[in-house]
Amino acid sequence: MDPLSQFLTGPRAQAAFALRVVMDPPFAIDVQDQAALTVIVAVRGQAWIAAKGAVPELMIQGQAATVRGPGPYVVSDAPGRRATVVIGEDQSCRTPEGEHLELTFSQGVRTWGNSPDGETVLLIGTYQSKAAAGQLAMAALPAVAVFAEEDLDAGLLAMLERELTHQGLGQEGALDRLLDLLLLQLVRASVHRAGPDNPSWATGTRDPMVAQALALLHQDPAAPWTVAALAHSCHVSRATMAARFRAAVGQSPMAYLSTWRLTLAADRLASSDATTAVIAEELGYSNAFTFSAAFSREYGVSPSGYRRSASIS
């Protein structure tokens, strides 16, 4: 199970929050929900998306975008527009002055906005999960990415909008699966167009040999892997494995394995009461002390401290 699959189906996975947003200009939605990732589709009209510190990106009808969290971003009809709505961490909706807008902006089944038939219609899905696997998975995406209409499946988008606007049996499950499929499609498109200057585990899958090595590490992170053992399993030399893996992923095979093990450990700590010794053994560490030292170096806190902070959040 790779980081993206772990993010969507692992023990800390959470259902996405889906909404149809209908707006007339002028508008500027200041989103401070701290979501791990947001997927936005422009069904009608256009919108500008600006993440903190990034150049605003224009998304037009038929296009989609991803916004990597948890930092704030603004969706507006024009760049630089002053916020008219603020979305909080609990999906609360208010004016910048604090006036609540939940009832005022309610426009029917999973539909929200300042107009019942606005110029701009957006489908928005937010992934609130704080899973460590999500952070690793989303590292393959830029802060804001806009995708062309040809990157999307029109049938999938039509199904998503239909589920959002018509209540029926299993709606929550249907929306989750449709959003997951859309996200997978966008991540694959992002990997396809990524340049060599931004290597990641995701871009590593473009190299068949590296993809095979990654699959082995993801499938059995507790195995006593070495570069030589990985190379043998992939039928290449040790030097070839080391060079191609680093070029494609941006890390050596063993450095990536350590990252993957500790990512799984973080989510295990946050989602279970398994002891440090049990988690260490599950993930291939020789003992709890070795695991605790590696975890503390990576996360800046002991495993027990991480568990306490995760339970509070």
C-alpha positions as CSV (number, residue, x, y, z in Angstrom):
1,M,0.0,0.0,0.0
2,D,1.7,3.2,-1.1
3,P,1.4,6.6,0.8
4,L,-1.6,7.8,-1.2
5,S,-3.5,4.5,-0.7
6,Q,-2.6,4.6,3.0
7,F,-3.9,8.2,3.2
8,L,-7.2,7.3,1.7
9,T,-7.8,3.9,3.4
10,G,-5.4,3.7,6.4
11,P,-6.4,3.7,10.0
12,R,-6.4,7.5,10.2
13,A,-8.3,8.0,7.0
14,Q,-11.3,10.3,7.2
15,A,-14.3,10.8,4.9
16,A,-13.9,13.9,2.7
17,F,-16.3,16.8,3.2
18,A,-18.0,17.6,-0.1
19,L,-19.9,20.7,-1.1
20,R,-21.3,22.5,-4.2
21,V,-20.5,26.2,-4.0
22,V,-22.5,28.8,-6.0
23,M,-21.2,32.4,-6.0
24,D,-21.9,35.7,-7.7
25,P,-19.1,38.3,-7.7
26,P,-17.6,40.0,-5.9
27,F,-16.5,37.2,-3.6
28,A,-13.4,36.1,-1.8
29,I,-13.5,33.0,0.4
30,D,-10.7,32.9,3.0
31,V,-10.4,29.1,3.7
32,Q,-8.8,28.4,7.1
33,D,-10.1,24.9,7.6
34,Q,-6.6,23.4,7.9
35,A,-7.5,20.5,5.6
36,A,-4.7,18.2,4.5
37,L,-5.8,18.6,0.9
38,T,-8.7,20.2,-1.1
39,V,-9.9,19.3,-4.6
40,I,-11.8,22.0,-6.5
41,V,-13.7,21.6,-9.8
42,A,-15.0,24.6,-11.8
43,V,-18.4,23.5,-13.2
44,R,-19.3,27.0,-14.3
45,G,-17.5,30.3,-14.5
46,Q,-14.0,30.8,-13.1
47,A,-12.1,31.4,-9.9
48,W,-8.7,32.5,-8.7
49,I,-6.9,30.3,-6.1
50,A,-4.2,31.9,-4.0
51,A,-2.3,30.0,-1.3
52,K,-0.1,31.9,1.1
53,G,3.2,32.8,-0.5
54,A,2.2,31.4,-3.9
55,V,1.2,33.2,-7.1
56,P,-2.6,33.2,-7.7
57,E,-3.7,30.6,-10.2
58,L,-6.8,31.0,-12.5
59,M,-9.1,28.0,-12.8
60,I,-11.7,28.2,-15.6
61,Q,-14.8,26.2,-16.4
62,G,-14.0,22.5,-16.9
63,Q,-10.7,22.6,-15.0
64,A,-9.9,21.3,-11.6
65,A,-7.3,22.2,-8.9
66,T,-5.7,20.8,-5.8
67,V,-4.6,22.8,-2.8
68,R,-2.2,21.3,-0.4
69,G,-2.8,22.1,3.2
70,P,-2.9,22.8,6.0
71,G,-2.2,26.4,5.3
72,P,-4.9,28.9,4.4
73,Y,-5.8,29.9,0.9
74,V,-8.3,32.2,-0.8
75,V,-10.8,31.4,-3.6
76,S,-12.0,34.6,-5.3
77,D,-13.5,36.1,-8.5
78,A,-10.5,38.3,-8.8
79,P,-6.9,38.3,-7.4
80,G,-6.3,40.5,-4.4
81,R,-10.0,40.7,-3.5
82,R,-10.6,41.4,0.2
83,A,-12.2,38.4,2.0
84,T,-16.0,38.4,2.1
85,V,-16.3,35.0,3.8
86,V,-14.1,33.1,6.2
87,I,-14.3,29.3,6.6
88,G,-13.1,28.0,9.9
89,E,-11.5,24.7,11.0
90,D,-14.9,23.2,11.9
91,Q,-16.3,24.2,8.5
92,S,-18.0,27.2,10.1
93,C,-18.9,30.1,7.8
94,R,-18.8,33.7,8.8
95,T,-18.0,37.2,7.6
96,P,-14.6,38.7,8.5
97,E,-16.4,40.6,11.3
98,G,-17.6,37.3,12.8
99,E,-21.3,37.2,11.6
100,H,-22.4,33.6,11.0
101,L,-23.5,32.8,7.5
102,E,-24.5,29.1,7.6
103,L,-28.2,29.7,7.2
104,T,-27.9,32.7,4.9
105,F,-25.6,30.8,2.5
106,S,-27.5,27.5,2.5
107,Q,-28.9,26.9,-1.0
108,G,-30.3,23.4,-0.8
109,V,-28.8,19.9,-0.8
110,R,-25.1,20.2,-0.1
111,T,-25.1,23.6,-1.9
112,W,-23.8,26.7,-0.4
113,G,-23.1,30.3,-1.6
114,N,-24.3,33.9,-1.9
115,S,-26.7,33.2,-4.8
116,P,-29.0,30.3,-5.7
117,D,-27.8,30.5,-9.4
118,G,-24.5,32.3,-9.3
119,E,-22.1,32.9,-12.2
120,T,-19.5,30.6,-10.6
121,V,-20.2,27.0,-9.6
122,L,-17.5,25.0,-7.9
123,L,-17.5,21.4,-6.6
124,I,-15.2,21.2,-3.5
125,G,-14.0,18.2,-1.6
126,T,-11.7,18.6,1.5
127,Y,-9.7,15.9,3.2
128,Q,-9.4,16.7,6.9
129,S,-7.2,13.8,7.8
130,K,-4.1,14.6,9.9
131,A,-2.5,11.2,9.0
132,A,1.3,11.3,8.5
133,A,0.8,9.2,5.4
134,G,-1.2,12.1,3.9
135,Q,1.7,14.5,4.4
136,L,4.1,12.1,2.6
137,A,1.5,11.5,-0.1
138,M,0.7,15.2,-0.7
139,A,4.4,16.1,-0.8
140,A,4.2,15.0,-4.4
141,L,1.9,17.9,-5.2
142,P,2.7,21.7,-5.4
143,A,0.9,24.1,-3.1
144,V,-1.6,24.8,-5.8
145,A,-2.0,22.9,-9.0
146,V,-4.5,23.6,-11.8
147,F,-5.4,20.8,-14.2
148,A,-6.7,21.2,-17.8
149,E,-10.1,19.8,-18.9
150,E,-8.3,17.0,-20.8
151,D,-6.8,15.8,-17.5
152,L,-10.3,15.0,-16.1
153,D,-12.9,12.4,-16.8
154,A,-16.1,14.2,-17.7
155,G,-18.3,11.2,-16.7
156,L,-16.7,11.2,-13.2
157,L,-17.4,14.9,-12.8
158,A,-21.0,14.5,-13.9
159,M,-21.5,11.7,-11.4
160,L,-19.9,13.8,-8.6
161,E,-22.2,16.8,-9.3
162,R,-25.2,14.5,-9.5
163,E,-24.5,12.9,-6.1
164,L,-23.9,16.3,-4.6
165,T,-27.3,17.7,-5.7
166,H,-29.6,14.6,-5.2
167,Q,-30.0,12.8,-1.9
168,G,-30.1,9.1,-2.0
169,L,-29.1,5.9,-0.3
170,G,-25.4,5.6,0.3
171,Q,-24.7,9.2,-0.7
172,E,-21.8,9.6,1.8
173,G,-20.1,6.5,0.5
174,A,-20.6,7.4,-3.1
175,L,-19.2,10.9,-2.6
176,D,-16.2,9.5,-0.8
177,R,-15.4,7.1,-3.6
178,L,-15.9,9.6,-6.4
179,L,-13.7,12.2,-4.7
180,D,-11.0,9.5,-4.1
181,L,-11.1,8.6,-7.8
182,L,-10.9,12.2,-8.8
183,L,-7.9,12.8,-6.4
184,L,-6.1,9.7,-7.8
185,Q,-6.7,11.0,-11.3
186,L,-5.2,14.5,-10.4
187,V,-2.2,13.0,-8.6
188,R,-1.4,10.9,-11.6
189,A,-1.7,13.9,-13.9
190,S,0.6,15.8,-11.6
191,V,3.2,13.0,-11.6
192,H,3.0,12.8,-15.3
193,R,3.8,16.5,-15.8
194,A,6.3,16.9,-12.9
195,G,9.8,18.0,-13.9
196,P,13.1,16.3,-12.9
197,D,13.8,19.1,-10.3
198,N,10.9,17.8,-8.0
199,P,11.6,14.1,-7.4
200,S,9.3,12.2,-4.9
201,W,8.1,8.7,-4.2
202,A,5.2,9.4,-6.7
203,T,7.5,10.6,-9.6
204,G,9.7,7.6,-8.8
205,T,6.9,5.3,-10.1
206,R,7.6,6.6,-13.7
207,D,10.7,4.5,-13.7
208,P,9.6,0.8,-13.9
209,M,12.5,-0.5,-12.0
210,V,12.1,2.1,-9.2
211,A,8.4,1.5,-9.2
212,Q,9.0,-2.2,-8.5
213,A,11.4,-1.3,-5.7
214,L,9.0,1.1,-4.2
215,A,6.2,-1.5,-4.3
216,L,8.5,-4.0,-2.4
217,L,9.3,-1.4,0.3
218,H,5.6,-0.4,0.6
219,Q,4.4,-4.0,0.7
220,D,6.8,-5.2,3.4
221,P,8.5,-2.3,5.2
222,A,9.5,-4.6,8.1
223,A,11.7,-6.8,5.9
224,P,15.5,-6.5,6.5
225,W,16.0,-4.6,3.3
226,T,19.4,-3.5,2.0
227,V,20.2,-1.9,-1.3
228,A,21.8,-5.1,-2.4
229,A,18.7,-7.2,-1.5
230,L,16.4,-4.7,-3.2
231,A,18.6,-4.7,-6.3
232,H,18.5,-8.6,-6.3
233,S,14.7,-8.6,-6.1
234,C,14.5,-6.2,-9.1
235,H,17.2,-8.0,-11.1
236,V,19.6,-5.1,-11.4
237,S,23.0,-4.3,-9.9
238,R,23.4,-2.6,-6.6
239,A,24.9,0.5,-8.3
240,T,22.1,0.7,-10.8
241,M,19.5,0.5,-8.0
242,A,21.2,3.2,-5.9
243,A,21.6,5.6,-8.8
244,R,18.2,5.3,-10.4
245,F,16.3,5.3,-7.1
246,R,18.0,8.4,-5.9
247,A,17.5,10.2,-9.2
248,A,13.8,9.3,-9.4
249,V,12.8,9.6,-5.7
250,G,15.3,12.2,-4.4
251,Q,16.4,9.9,-1.6
252,S,18.4,6.7,-1.3
253,P,16.4,3.5,-1.0
254,M,17.3,3.1,2.7
255,A,16.5,6.8,3.5
256,Y,13.1,6.4,1.9
257,L,12.5,3.1,3.7
258,S,13.2,4.9,7.0
259,T,10.8,7.7,6.0
260,W,8.1,5.2,5.1
261,R,8.6,3.1,8.3
262,L,8.4,6.2,10.5
263,T,5.3,7.5,8.6
264,L,3.5,4.2,9.3
265,A,4.7,4.4,12.9
266,A,3.3,7.9,13.4
267,D,-0.1,6.8,12.2
268,R,0.0,3.6,14.3
269,L,0.8,5.6,17.4
270,A,-2.0,8.0,16.8
271,S,-4.6,5.3,16.0
272,S,-3.9,2.5,18.4
273,D,-2.7,1.7,21.9
274,A,0.1,-0.6,20.7
275,T,3.2,-0.3,22.7
276,T,6.4,1.2,21.3
277,A,8.0,-2.2,21.4
278,V,5.2,-3.8,19.4
279,I,5.3,-1.0,16.8
280,A,9.1,-1.3,16.5
281,E,8.8,-5.0,15.9
282,E,6.0,-4.5,13.3
283,L,8.1,-2.1,11.3
284,G,11.4,-4.0,11.3
285,Y,13.4,-2.2,14.1
286,S,15.7,-4.3,16.2
287,N,14.4,-2.9,19.5
288,A,12.2,-0.2,21.0
289,F,15.2,2.0,21.8
290,T,16.4,2.1,18.2
291,F,12.9,2.9,17.0
292,S,12.4,5.7,19.6
293,A,15.7,7.3,18.7
294,A,14.9,7.3,14.9
295,F,11.3,8.6,15.6
296,S,12.6,11.4,17.8
297,R,15.1,12.5,15.1
298,E,12.4,12.6,12.5
299,Y,9.5,14.2,14.4
300,G,11.3,16.1,17.1
301,V,9.3,14.3,19.8
302,S,9.3,10.9,21.4
303,P,6.8,8.3,20.3
304,S,4.9,8.7,23.6
305,G,4.9,12.5,23.2
306,Y,3.6,12.2,19.6
307,R,0.8,9.9,20.8
308,R,-0.2,12.4,23.5
309,S,-0.3,15.3,21.0
310,A,-2.3,13.3,18.5
311,S,-4.9,12.4,21.1
312,I,-5.3,16.1,22.0
313,S,-5.7,17.2,18.4
